[in-house]
């Protein structure tokens, strides 16, 4: 675990791949490194099903989700823009 400041804590990570962050409100955010020439991050708030899968099975769940995000980052960016 690593304190990121402002009440945020990194609770799991794979260097240059993804980082799981616990937000101050308790939600879990997966920050995925994307791109090749230009590097950027796509942040995905885990839903209840994804959170339960992570709690039951650990990092492999996050690795699979990170791979999905990298395959179609535009989809996940669109979801983030639609969130209230």
Helices and strands as residue ranges (DSSP letters): E 2-5, E 8-14, E 18-22, E 28-34, E 40-45, H 48-57, H 59-71, H 73-82
